Amino acid sequence: MAVTIGNDHLSELWSAAGIRMEPPTFSRENGEGLLAHFFDHVERHDLEAWADFPDREVAKAYLGSVGLSGMDLDAISYPLEVRGTPTVFVATKSRCATSRASSTARITTRS
């Protein structure tokens, strides 16, 4: 199982705050293809979530929690409702019999 977000995750917030976000390396849009290289079957489950920012202080606290402090948020109209785009991938039957998870752990998959 893998969880990621779409390229437009919280785009209303980024746009309102004047932030240009780079798309994630592993995303809703490309995750299935990337996982298909390692697994025989990949299911994609798109979810929809909403985040409410009732005022500037809540938006500022959220942006700070993701390492984006110091943004000018005064021009944003509150309350601000933004759409999240989480996706869950469920992959089965690994094409690799054994993979190295870390220098001390080994994961073996079973068919």
DRENTORKOL-3810 file (N, C-alpha, C; in nm, 4 decimals):
REM DRENTORKOL-3810
@n.u->0.0841; n.v->-0.1158; n.w->0.0000; ca.u->0.0000; ca.v->0.0000; ca.w->0.0000; c.u->0.0898; c.v->0.1236; c.w->0.0000
@n.u->0.0499; n.v->0.2213; n.w->-0.0780; ca.u->0.1218; ca.v->0.3492; ca.w->-0.0833; c.u->0.0189; c.v->0.4613; c.w->-0.0894
@n.u->0.0461; n.v->0.5678; n.w->-0.0183; ca.u->-0.0429; ca.v->0.6840; ca.w->-0.0165; c.u->0.0346; c.v->0.8040; c.w->-0.0686
@n.u->-0.0297; n.v->0.8805; n.w->-0.1547; ca.u->0.0335; ca.v->1.0004; ca.w->-0.2095; c.u->-0.0741; c.v->1.1054; c.w->-0.2348
@n.u->-0.0369; n.v->1.2101; n.w->-0.3046; ca.u->-0.1298; ca.v->1.3181; ca.w->-0.3377; c.u->-0.1224; c.v->1.3475; c.w->-0.4867
@n.u->-0.2214; n.v->1.4212; n.w->-0.5347; ca.u->-0.2224; ca.v->1.4614; ca.w->-0.6748; c.u->-0.1436; c.v->1.5901; c.w->-0.6962
@n.u->-0.1140; n.v->1.6180; n.w->-0.8200; ca.u->-0.0384; ca.v->1.7386; ca.w->-0.8555; c.u->-0.1107; c.v->1.8670; c.w->-0.8152
@n.u->-0.2426; n.v->1.8610; n.w->-0.8042; ca.u->-0.3198; ca.v->1.9809; ca.w->-0.7695; c.u->-0.3654; c.v->1.9819; c.w->-0.6236
@n.u->-0.2994; n.v->1.9036; n.w->-0.5387; ca.u->-0.3330; ca.v->1.8964; ca.w->-0.3965; c.u->-0.3214; c.v->2.0343; c.w->-0.3314
@n.u->-0.4292; n.v->2.0814; n.w->-0.2716; ca.u->-0.4367; ca.v->2.2111; ca.w->-0.2029; c.u->-0.4012; c.v->2.3292; c.w->-0.2930
@n.u->-0.4259; n.v->2.3141; n.w->-0.4223; ca.u->-0.3850; ca.v->2.4172; ca.w->-0.5185; c.u->-0.4481; c.v->2.5537; c.w->-0.4913
@n.u->-0.5687; n.v->2.5578; n.w->-0.4363; ca.u->-0.6323; ca.v->2.6861; ca.w->-0.4055; c.u->-0.5518; c.v->2.7635; c.w->-0.2999
@n.u->-0.4959; n.v->2.6904; n.w->-0.2034; ca.u->-0.4142; ca.v->2.7554; ca.w->-0.1005; c.u->-0.2835; c.v->2.8060; c.w->-0.1593
@n.u->-0.2174; n.v->2.7217; n.w->-0.2367; ca.u->-0.0892; ca.v->2.7637; ca.w->-0.2965; c.u->-0.1097; c.v->2.8861; c.w->-0.3849
@n.u->-0.2141; n.v->2.8827; n.w->-0.4650; ca.u->-0.2417; ca.v->2.9937; ca.w->-0.5559; c.u->-0.2712; c.v->3.1222; c.w->-0.4778
@n.u->-0.3556; n.v->3.1127; n.w->-0.3765; ca.u->-0.3926; ca.v->3.2305; ca.w->-0.2979; c.u->-0.2720; c.v->3.2899; c.w->-0.2255
@n.u->-0.1788; n.v->3.2031; n.w->-0.1850; ca.u->-0.0601; ca.v->3.2500; ca.w->-0.1126; c.u->0.0551; c.v->3.2856; c.w->-0.2064
@n.u->0.0338; n.v->3.2695; n.w->-0.3381; ca.u->0.1384; ca.v->3.3024; ca.w->-0.4340; c.u->0.2546; c.v->3.2048; c.w->-0.4342
@n.u->0.2256; n.v->3.0798; n.w->-0.4014; ca.u->0.3286; ca.v->2.9761; ca.w->-0.3934; c.u->0.3182; c.v->2.8858; c.w->-0.5154
@n.u->0.4295; n.v->2.8619; n.w->-0.5805; ca.u->0.4320; ca.v->2.7672; ca.w->-0.6925; c.u->0.4889; c.v->2.6366; c.w->-0.6400
@n.u->0.4040; n.v->2.5365; n.w->-0.6311; ca.u->0.4466; ca.v->2.4060; ca.w->-0.5797; c.u->0.4881; c.v->2.3157; c.w->-0.6952
@n.u->0.5990; n.v->2.2470; n.w->-0.6771; ca.u->0.6429; ca.v->2.1473; ca.w->-0.7742; c.u->0.5607; c.v->2.0204; c.w->-0.7514
@n.u->0.5245; n.v->1.9502; n.w->-0.8586; ca.u->0.4493; ca.v->1.8255; ca.w->-0.8385; c.u->0.5352; c.v->1.7221; c.w->-0.7654
@n.u->0.4713; n.v->1.6377; n.w->-0.6852; ca.u->0.5491; ca.v->1.5356; ca.w->-0.6145; c.u->0.6116; c.v->1.4366; c.w->-0.7122
@n.u->0.7235; n.v->1.3787; n.w->-0.6736; ca.u->0.7915; ca.v->1.2804; ca.w->-0.7578; c.u->0.7040; c.v->1.1572; c.w->-0.7792
@n.u->0.6372; n.v->1.1142; n.w->-0.6744; ca.u->0.5451; ca.v->1.0007; ca.w->-0.6786; c.u->0.4070; c.v->1.0569; c.w->-0.6500
@n.u->0.3185; n.v->1.0551; n.w->-0.7492; ca.u->0.1904; ca.v->1.1243; ca.w->-0.7359; c.u->0.0731; c.v->1.0381; c.w->-0.7803
@n.u->-0.0457; n.v->1.0937; n.w->-0.7610; ca.u->-0.1688; ca.v->1.0322; ca.w->-0.8102; c.u->-0.1577; c.v->1.0056; c.w->-0.9605
@n.u->-0.0981; n.v->1.1003; n.w->-1.0306; ca.u->-0.0936; ca.v->1.0919; ca.w->-1.1762; c.u->0.0063; c.v->0.9888; c.w->-1.2290
@n.u->0.1171; n.v->0.9671; n.w->-1.1594; ca.u->0.2176; ca.v->0.8745; ca.w->-1.2132; c.u->0.2426; c.v->0.7501; c.w->-1.1285
@n.u->0.1820; n.v->0.7423; n.w->-1.0116; ca.u->0.2090; ca.v->0.6329; ca.w->-0.9181; c.u->0.1790; c.v->0.4944; c.w->-0.9716
@n.u->0.0677; n.v->0.4804; n.w->-1.0407; ca.u->0.0304; ca.v->0.3483; ca.w->-1.0918; c.u->0.1367; c.v->0.2947; c.w->-1.1879
@n.u->0.1822; n.v->0.3796; n.w->-1.2779; ca.u->0.2852; ca.v->0.3378; ca.w->-1.3733; c.u->0.4169; c.v->0.3046; c.w->-1.3058
@n.u->0.4543; n.v->0.3836; n.w->-1.2057; ca.u->0.5787; ca.v->0.3564; ca.w->-1.1346; c.u->0.5707; c.v->0.2245; c.w->-1.0578
@n.u->0.4597; n.v->0.2003; n.w->-0.9912; ca.u->0.4439; ca.v->0.0758; ca.w->-0.9144; c.u->0.4334; c.v->-0.0461; c.w->-1.0046
@n.u->0.3796; n.v->-0.0283; n.w->-1.1250; ca.u->0.3622; ca.v->-0.1408; ca.w->-1.2183; c.u->0.4949; c.v->-0.2041; c.w->-1.2577
@n.u->0.6047; n.v->-0.1329; n.w->-1.2415; ca.u->0.7363; ca.v->-0.1896; ca.w->-1.2703; c.u->0.7761; c.v->-0.2954; c.w->-1.1676
@n.u->0.7141; n.v->-0.2900; n.w->-1.0494; ca.u->0.7535; ca.v->-0.3784; ca.w->-0.9406; c.u->0.6445; c.v->-0.4754; c.w->-0.8957
@n.u->0.5204; n.v->-0.4483; n.w->-0.9354; ca.u->0.4077; ca.v->-0.5304; ca.w->-0.8920; c.u->0.3235; c.v->-0.5724; c.w->-1.0113
@n.u->0.2636; n.v->-0.6912; n.w->-0.9995; ca.u->0.1800; ca.v->-0.7438; ca.w->-1.1077; c.u->0.0450; c.v->-0.6745; c.w->-1.1172
@n.u->-0.0085; n.v->-0.6321; n.w->-1.0037; ca.u->-0.1421; ca.v->-0.5715; ca.w->-1.0032; c.u->-0.1394; c.v->-0.4480; c.w->-0.9138
@n.u->-0.1867; n.v->-0.3355; n.w->-0.9664; ca.u->-0.1914; ca.v->-0.2101; ca.w->-0.8904; c.u->-0.3317; c.v->-0.1518; c.w->-0.9020
@n.u->-0.3932; n.v->-0.1247; n.w->-0.7875; ca.u->-0.5243; ca.v->-0.0595; ca.w->-0.7843; c.u->-0.5052; c.v->0.0836; c.w->-0.7350
@n.u->-0.5731; n.v->0.1766; n.w->-0.7989; ca.u->-0.5659; ca.v->0.3176; ca.w->-0.7599; c.u->-0.7010; c.v->0.3595; c.w->-0.7031
@n.u->-0.6994; n.v->0.4156; n.w->-0.5843; ca.u->-0.8212; ca.v->0.4629; ca.w->-0.5178; c.u->-0.8067; c.v->0.6122; c.w->-0.4898
@n.u->-0.8729; n.v->0.6932; n.w->-0.5708; ca.u->-0.8684; ca.v->0.8381; ca.w->-0.5535; c.u->-0.9688; c.v->0.8800; c.w->-0.4468
@n.u->-0.9238; n.v->0.9633; n.w->-0.3570; ca.u->-1.0091; ca.v->1.0162; ca.w->-0.2512; c.u->-1.0192; c.v->1.1670; c.w->-0.2688
@n.u->-1.1120; n.v->1.2245; n.w->-0.2011; ca.u->-1.1256; ca.v->1.3698; ca.w->-0.2038; c.u->-1.1355; c.v->1.4169; c.w->-0.0603
@n.u->-1.0631; n.v->1.5208; n.w->-0.0294; ca.u->-1.0632; ca.v->1.5762; ca.w->0.1059; c.u->-1.0729; c.v->1.7270; c.w->0.0957
@n.u->-1.1217; n.v->1.7868; n.w->0.1997; ca.u->-1.1333; ca.v->1.9324; ca.w->0.2037; c.u->-1.0675; c.v->1.9844; c.w->0.3299
@n.u->-0.9955; n.v->2.0924; n.w->0.3192; ca.u->-0.9351; ca.v->2.1586; ca.w->0.4340; c.u->-0.9936; c.v->2.2991; c.w->0.4435
@n.u->-1.0335; n.v->2.3345; n.w->0.5624; ca.u->-1.0912; ca.v->2.4665; ca.w->0.5867; c.u->-0.9931; c.v->2.5521; c.w->0.6653
@n.u->-0.9663; n.v->2.6695; n.w->0.6145; ca.u->-0.8815; ca.v->2.7667; ca.w->0.6824; c.u->-0.9707; c.v->2.8849; c.w->0.7189
@n.u->-1.0176; n.v->2.8899; n.w->0.8437; ca.u->-1.1137; ca.v->2.9938; ca.w->0.8812; c.u->-1.0551; c.v->3.1340; c.w->0.8880
@n.u->-0.9218; n.v->3.1420; n.w->0.9097; ca.u->-0.8593; ca.v->3.2746; ca.w->0.9202; c.u->-0.7106; c.v->3.2666; c.w->0.8868
@n.u->-0.6483; n.v->3.3822; n.w->0.8835; ca.u->-0.5065; ca.v->3.3946; ca.w->0.8472; c.u->-0.4164; c.v->3.3144; c.w->0.9397
@n.u->-0.4440; n.v->3.3160; n.w->1.0687; ca.u->-0.3580; ca.v->3.2475; ca.w->1.1655; c.u->-0.3555; c.v->3.0963; c.w->1.1429
@n.u->-0.4684; n.v->3.0388; n.w->1.1078; ca.u->-0.4738; ca.v->2.8942; ca.w->1.0812; c.u->-0.3958; c.v->2.8627; c.w->0.9537
@n.u->-0.4122; n.v->2.9445; n.w->0.8506; ca.u->-0.3371; ca.v->2.9243; ca.w->0.7263; c.u->-0.1873; c.v->2.9395; c.w->0.7512
@n.u->-0.1497; n.v->3.0399; n.w->0.8283; ca.u->-0.0090; ca.v->3.0639; ca.w->0.8616; c.u->0.0494; c.v->2.9455; c.w->0.9383
@n.u->-0.0250; n.v->2.8924; n.w->1.0339; ca.u->0.0219; ca.v->2.7778; ca.w->1.1123; c.u->0.0395; c.v->2.6549; c.w->1.0234
@n.u->-0.0555; n.v->2.6324; n.w->0.9321; ca.u->-0.0429; ca.v->2.5168; ca.w->0.8424; c.u->0.0800; c.v->2.5318; c.w->0.7526
@n.u->0.0942; n.v->2.6473; n.w->0.6892; ca.u->0.2088; ca.v->2.6689; ca.w->0.6006; c.u->0.3413; c.v->2.6548; c.w->0.6762
@n.u->0.3454; n.v->2.7032; n.w->0.7985; ca.u->0.4650; ca.v->2.6870; ca.w->0.8799; c.u->0.4948; c.v->2.5410; c.w->0.9095
@n.u->0.3894; n.v->2.4604; n.w->0.9268; ca.u->0.4089; ca.v->2.3185; ca.w->0.9581; c.u->0.4658; c.v->2.2400; c.w->0.8405
@n.u->0.4535; n.v->2.2930; n.w->0.7199; ca.u->0.5103; ca.v->2.2269; ca.w->0.6019; c.u->0.6330; c.v->2.3036; c.w->0.5492
@n.u->0.6911; n.v->2.3864; n.w->0.6358; ca.u->0.8152; ca.v->2.4547; ca.w->0.6017; c.u->0.8004; c.v->2.5762; c.w->0.5121
@n.u->0.6829; n.v->2.6357; n.w->0.5081; ca.u->0.6594; ca.v->2.7523; ca.w->0.4229; c.u->0.6176; c.v->2.8722; c.w->0.5071
@n.u->0.7047; n.v->2.9172; n.w->0.5924; ca.u->0.6706; ca.v->3.0322; ca.w->0.6759; c.u->0.7083; c.v->3.1612; c.w->0.6044
@n.u->0.6530; n.v->3.2717; n.w->0.6552; ca.u->0.6873; ca.v->3.4031; ca.w->0.6010; c.u->0.6093; c.v->3.4432; c.w->0.4772
@n.u->0.5040; n.v->3.3704; n.w->0.4441; ca.u->0.4235; ca.v->3.4062; ca.w->0.3265; c.u->0.3298; c.v->3.5217; c.w->0.3614
@n.u->0.3008; n.v->3.6070; n.w->0.2625; ca.u->0.2053; ca.v->3.7156; ca.w->0.2811; c.u->0.0652; c.v->3.6599; c.w->0.2590
@n.u->-0.0100; n.v->3.6496; n.w->0.3652; ca.u->-0.1430; ca.v->3.5888; ca.w->0.3573; c.u->-0.2553; c.v->3.6906; c.w->0.3741
@n.u->-0.2225; n.v->3.8184; n.w->0.3755; ca.u->-0.3228; ca.v->3.9216; ca.w->0.3998; c.u->-0.4223; c.v->3.9373; c.w->0.2849
@n.u->-0.3825; n.v->3.9054; n.w->0.1621; ca.u->-0.4701; ca.v->3.9238; ca.w->0.0464; c.u->-0.5712; c.v->3.8093; c.w->0.0294
@n.u->-0.5577; n.v->3.7053; n.w->0.1102; ca.u->-0.6477; ca.v->3.5893; ca.w->0.0978; c.u->-0.7808; c.v->3.6208; c.w->0.1638
@n.u->-0.8869; n.v->3.5782; n.w->0.0989; ca.u->-1.0215; ca.v->3.5936; ca.w->0.1511; c.u->-1.0544; c.v->3.4733; c.w->0.2396
@n.u->-1.0891; n.v->3.4980; n.w->0.3648; ca.u->-1.1222; ca.v->3.3896; ca.w->0.4580; c.u->-1.2703; c.v->3.3940; c.w->0.4892
@n.u->-1.3301; n.v->3.2790; n.w->0.5189; ca.u->-1.2689; ca.v->3.1460; ca.w->0.5256; c.u->-1.2319; c.v->3.0957; c.w->0.3868
@n.u->-1.1262; n.v->3.0134; n.w->0.3837; ca.u->-1.0772; ca.v->2.9551; ca.w->0.2584; c.u->-1.0946; c.v->2.8036; c.w->0.2658
@n.u->-1.1637; n.v->2.7493; n.w->0.1677; ca.u->-1.1827; ca.v->2.6037; ca.w->0.1600; c.u->-1.1007; c.v->2.5526; c.w->0.0421
@n.u->-1.0147; n.v->2.4532; n.w->0.0668; ca.u->-0.9288; ca.v->2.4006; ca.w->-0.0394; c.u->-0.9449; c.v->2.2503; c.w->-0.0500
@n.u->-0.9274; n.v->2.2003; n.w->-0.1718; ca.u->-0.9465; ca.v->2.0576; ca.w->-0.2007; c.u->-0.8137; c.v->1.9842; c.w->-0.1931
@n.u->-0.8167; n.v->1.8731; n.w->-0.1209; ca.u->-0.7020; ca.v->1.7834; ca.w->-0.1165; c.u->-0.7262; c.v->1.6665; c.w->-0.2099
@n.u->-0.6192; n.v->1.6081; n.w->-0.2613; ca.u->-0.6337; ca.v->1.4986; ca.w->-0.3584; c.u->-0.5498; c.v->1.3778; c.w->-0.3187
@n.u->-0.5817; n.v->1.3155; n.w->-0.2033; ca.u->-0.5066; ca.v->1.1957; ca.w->-0.1653; c.u->-0.5449; c.v->1.0759; c.w->-0.2523
@n.u->-0.4497; n.v->0.9879; n.w->-0.2720; ca.u->-0.4711; ca.v->0.8644; ca.w->-0.3471; c.u->-0.4034; c.v->0.7494; c.w->-0.2731
@n.u->-0.4717; n.v->0.6368; n.w->-0.2694; ca.u->-0.4163; ca.v->0.5160; ca.w->-0.2098; c.u->-0.3951; c.v->0.4152; c.w->-0.3219
@n.u->-0.2735; n.v->0.3619; n.w->-0.3311; ca.u->-0.2429; ca.v->0.2549; ca.w->-0.4256; c.u->-0.2290; c.v->0.1250; c.w->-0.3464
@n.u->-0.2934; n.v->0.0202; n.w->-0.3968; ca.u->-0.2796; ca.v->-0.1119; ca.w->-0.3377; c.u->-0.2158; c.v->-0.2002; c.w->-0.4436
@n.u->-0.0971; n.v->-0.2511; n.w->-0.4129; ca.u->-0.0213; ca.v->-0.3311; ca.w->-0.5096; c.u->-0.0032; c.v->-0.4724; c.w->-0.4548
@n.u->-0.0148; n.v->-0.5711; n.w->-0.5436; ca.u->0.0005; ca.v->-0.7104; ca.w->-0.5019; c.u->0.0920; c.v->-0.7853; c.w->-0.5973
@n.u->0.1444; n.v->-0.8954; n.w->-0.5474; ca.u->0.2295; ca.v->-0.9874; ca.w->-0.6230; c.u->0.3529; c.v->-0.9182; c.w->-0.6785
@n.u->0.4468; n.v->-0.8990; n.w->-0.5893; ca.u->0.5708; ca.v->-0.8338; ca.w->-0.6272; c.u->0.6442; c.v->-0.9118; c.w->-0.7345
@n.u->0.7007; n.v->-0.8390; n.w->-0.8296; ca.u->0.7817; ca.v->-0.9017; ca.w->-0.9343; c.u->0.9223; c.v->-0.9303; c.w->-0.8828
@n.u->0.9565; n.v->-0.8749; n.w->-0.7685; ca.u->1.0880; ca.v->-0.8979; ca.w->-0.7082; c.u->1.0692; c.v->-0.9944; c.w->-0.5920
@n.u->1.1420; n.v->-1.1028; n.w->-0.5897; ca.u->1.1282; ca.v->-1.2004; ca.w->-0.4825; c.u->1.1763; c.v->-1.1426; c.w->-0.3496
@n.u->1.2845; n.v->-1.0685; n.w->-0.3509; ca.u->1.3398; ca.v->-1.0105; ca.w->-0.2295; c.u->1.3895; c.v->-0.8708; c.w->-0.2610
@n.u->1.3607; n.v->-0.7799; n.w->-0.1724; ca.u->1.4133; ca.v->-0.6443; ca.w->-0.1889; c.u->1.4769; c.v->-0.6006; c.w->-0.0592
@n.u->1.5676; n.v->-0.5101; n.w->-0.0662; ca.u->1.6390; ca.v->-0.4614; ca.w->0.0514; c.u->1.5704; c.v->-0.3353; c.w->0.1009
@n.u->1.5133; n.v->-0.3393; n.w->0.2205; ca.u->1.4437; ca.v->-0.2236; ca.w->0.2763; c.u->1.5390; c.v->-0.1291; c.w->0.3481
@n.u->1.6395; n.v->-0.1845; n.w->0.4130; ca.u->1.7417; ca.v->-0.1032; ca.w->0.4784; c.u->1.8643; c.v->-0.1895; c.w->0.4981
@n.u->1.9657; n.v->-0.1365; n.w->0.5597; ca.u->2.0880; ca.v->-0.2134; ca.w->0.5776; c.u->2.0706; c.v->-0.3265; c.w->0.6787
@n.u->1.9657; n.v->-0.3216; n.w->0.7610; ca.u->1.9485; ca.v->-0.4272; ca.w->0.8609; c.u->1.8205; c.v->-0.5070; c.w->0.8434
@n.u->1.7281; n.v->-0.4588; n.w->0.7647; ca.u->1.6001; ca.v->-0.5293; ca.w->0.7486; c.u->1.5887; c.v->-0.5872; c.w->0.6093
@n.u->1.5272; n.v->-0.7019; n.w->0.5986; ca.u->1.5048; ca.v->-0.7645; ca.w->0.4692; c.u->1.3544; c.v->-0.7973; c.w->0.4588
@n.u->1.2968; n.v->-0.7655; n.w->0.3459; ca.u->1.1557; ca.v->-0.7946; ca.w->0.3219; c.u->1.1470; c.v->-0.9002; c.w->0.2138
@n.u->1.0748; n.v->-1.0066; n.w->0.2409; ca.u->1.0530; ca.v->-1.1105; ca.w->0.1420; c.u->0.9041; c.v->-1.1167; c.w->0.1133
@n.u->0.8668; n.v->-1.1130; n.w->-0.0117; ca.u->0.7262; ca.v->-1.1211; ca.w->-0.0486; c.u->0.6896; c.v->-1.2629; c.w->-0.0836
@n.u->0.5650; n.v->-1.2955; n.w->-0.0654; ca.u->0.5156; ca.v->-1.4305; ca.w->-0.0970; c.u->0.4105; c.v->-1.4213; c.w->-0.2060
@n.u->0.4127; n.v->-1.5163; n.w->-0.2948; ca.u->0.3132; ca.v->-1.5172; ca.w->-0.4024; c.u->0.1866; c.v->-1.5845; c.w->-0.3553
END
